[in-house]
């Protein structure tokens, strides 16, 4: 149970705060894919780099063994054996040398055996330190030269205990008893099942994935199917190709008795996007009807953020034995064809949003994973607004507001493979953006700024600083202190205020209590259900006098995220 402060005050009556209980269990089920940590986070925990392990640092840091090369292409080949729950494969890693090096780091979980690493057909020596693999190069690595290494490996990959929150392989059976296999590895890491440079800062320009699987099953991966052939006794080989950059945790495959449903989406400028839905055979009719909402969702996102960002590869949903994941051009769908109380399928709307924020526009370090989740969670409310109107969208946002914990900053320490300790990068992140929309107070300006961000940084790695700079420039407002408070501090800004009636006027004494240097933020208020007015508090006490109208004084809890402290007679102001 969570308590949310609700102001209930009238002129001529005592002004006070009342605490309203909010029950969240059902809301979390309906509204939140991000219910990864619905249990309360610990009250305090050391999040400094010093509190992380050597393996965290090897996985999360950009050491010289990683910065010397830039991956340009992966050619992954994997044989999948559901009967033994094993894989056997190779990966050719093509890279461009950025600076001379004699040793490189790649990543592969220690439970998977490396048979050989070669370059130009010659074996290379390597040493393993946990999940990090250090390869001694057999010759010079001249700057600018494109080179390749080939890694041969095999073993039993990690099995997911509670996918997609705990990553790994899902070795399942469908309702007819046929094999149904998938893999989800965000957080856990792509190196849990294939050798790669497992760091968000380096995406290949393109990729090819070939899977050998038992006959009678279809294998679906990212991008487009470019080849299918018989591959020996009882085996079929499927080759898929991605023609865009892709981050490593988005690489996936799905194995099952699938049928393919084909459709097209027509964009606002009359271009056609291929839609492919891969569903279990017995769910085909159900999927045709349920997935009709995809086109409206694509239209909404196109309006706000431009064309679907992976147009050549097409849009795809793939039915999976786990709830969902934003796998690029192969979105995992496991929501059992259910809509939530707001009339849409959460997995379709949320995970498809990640194609813009997370897949096209990506962060360089998990410490900035808010970039992926805040924008995508905010996009859910934009979809509701486009289909049901603004008031319904605000109601949707209010269901998420109750889930904000405010115990940790949204930005974590870099270089240590940071994992958020709660869901604030989703809900607080969405409310940060909703708040900024109302701070900008001009929808044309705000949404043009978001669209320019999505288009200017399309298919690229982006940092928090770059996002703040772009949105500040495009809105012609200094949004840095607001972003600073929301991202780098756990608690909301607190508006401390005092109300005094003076004849027909109301005197509002106010100031912000905030940790971010230079923080100030316009704040809306109104009387009863009248029009909104704007206060412009800073961290210093100010007084604003307004003409009273009928009804109670109310701050804009539904438009902005903040805390309050109302001073009554005799109260002592907070030390700021």
C-alpha positions, 0 to 999 in steps of 0.5 A: 500500500502506498500513500499519496498526498492530496490537498483538500483545502477551502478558503475560510477552512483549515488548509491541510494535507490528507493522505489517501491510500492507493492499492496497487496490485491490480494496477501493476498487473494491467498497466505495467510491463515494468513490474520487475521490482514491485516489492519495495526497494531497500531504504538505502544501498551503496550504488557507488562503483566501489560496491560492485564486483570485478566481474561488474567492472569487466562487463561494464567498463570501457577498458583499453582491451575494448576501446581499441576496436569498433565492431562493424558486423557479426556473423552468428551461427548456432545449432539449437538442440531442444532435446539436450538444451544445448547450443553449438556455434560460431561467431565471426566478429568483424571490427575496425581498428580504432587504435593499436592494441595487442590484446582484446576483450570479448565476452562469453559466460564461463559456463559456455566452452570456447573451442577455438579463437582464430584470425586469418585461419590461425589460432589465437591464445586467450585467457578467461576471467569469469565471463570476460575473454582476453584474446592475444592478437597474433599480429599488428592491428593497424589503425583503420584496418578491418579485421575479423576473429572467429570464435567457436563455442558450445554448451548449455546456456543459462535457463531463464527462471522468470523470463523476461525479468531473469534472462536466459533460454526458455525451453518450453512446450506449446499446448500440443507438446511441440518445442517452443523456445526463446531467449531474452537477455536484457540485463543478463547480457547477450554474452550469456549465449553468444560471444560478442563485445557485450557493451551497449556503446558498440553496436554492429552496423548490421548482422547475420544470424543462422540457426540450425534447428530440428525439422518441422519447426520455424526459427524466427530471428531479427530482421528479414529471413534471407535463406532457408535450407535443409541442413543434414539429417533432421535439421533445417537452417534459417538465415536472418539478416539485420540491415541496421545497427542493433544492440547485443541484448536485442539479438534473439531467436524464437523456435516453434510451430509458427505460422506467418501472418503478413500485412502492410502498414501505409504511412502518412506519406503513402509508404508501405511497411511490411508487417509480419506476425509469427504466432503459434499455429492454433492462435492464428485466427485470434492473432489476426483480430487482436493485432489489428491495433498495431496499425493505429499504434504505428500511426500514433508513433509516426505522427510523434516521432517519424517513420518506423525506424527499421523500415527495411527490416520491417515490423514483426511480433513473435509469440513467445513463452514469456511476457515480452521484450523489445527485440529489434524487428522481432518483438517478443509477444506473450500477453495472451491476446489481452487488452488492459482496462484502457483498451490496448495490449500493453506489450504491443504498445510498450515494446513497439515504442522501444523500436524508437527509444532503446533500439533506434536511439540507444544509451551507451551504458546501463547507467542511463537506461532511463533513456530507453524506459522513460520515453517508452513508458511516456509513449504509452500515454501518448497512444492513449491520448491519440485514441481516447483523448487527453483526459484519459491519457492523464488518468493513465499517467495517474495509475503510473504515478502511484508506482513511483518509489523515489528511493534512488536516482534514475541515473546510476554509476557508469562503467559497472553494468548497473541495474536499476533497483526499482522501476522509477526509470519507467514511471518517474521517467514518464512523469518527468516528461509529462511534467516537462510538457506542462513546463514548456506549456506549448504542445507544438513546441514540445512535440516538435522538440521530441520529434527532432530528438528522435530523428536527429539521433536515429540509429545512434548512441545518445547520452543524457547530456545530448538529450537535455541539450537538444530539448533545451535548444528546441524548446528555447528553455533551460531544462538542465536544472529540471532534468538534473533534479529528476535524474540525479536525485531520488526525491521530488522537488518540494514546493513549500508554500503558505496561503493568506487570504487578504480581502478578495485576494489570495497571497501565495508565499512559495519556494522550491526545496530541491537538491539540484543547483539552480533548480526552478520550475514553473508550477500550475495551480487553479481554483476548483475546476477553473483555468490553470494559472502559473506560479514561477517559484525559485529556491528563494521565497517569493510572494504572488498575489492573485484574485480569488475565485470560487472554489478551493486552491489546488496545485497541478498534481495531475500535470507535474510531479512534485511534493508539497509542504504547506506552512500553517500558522506557527510552522517553521520553514524547512532549512533549504 
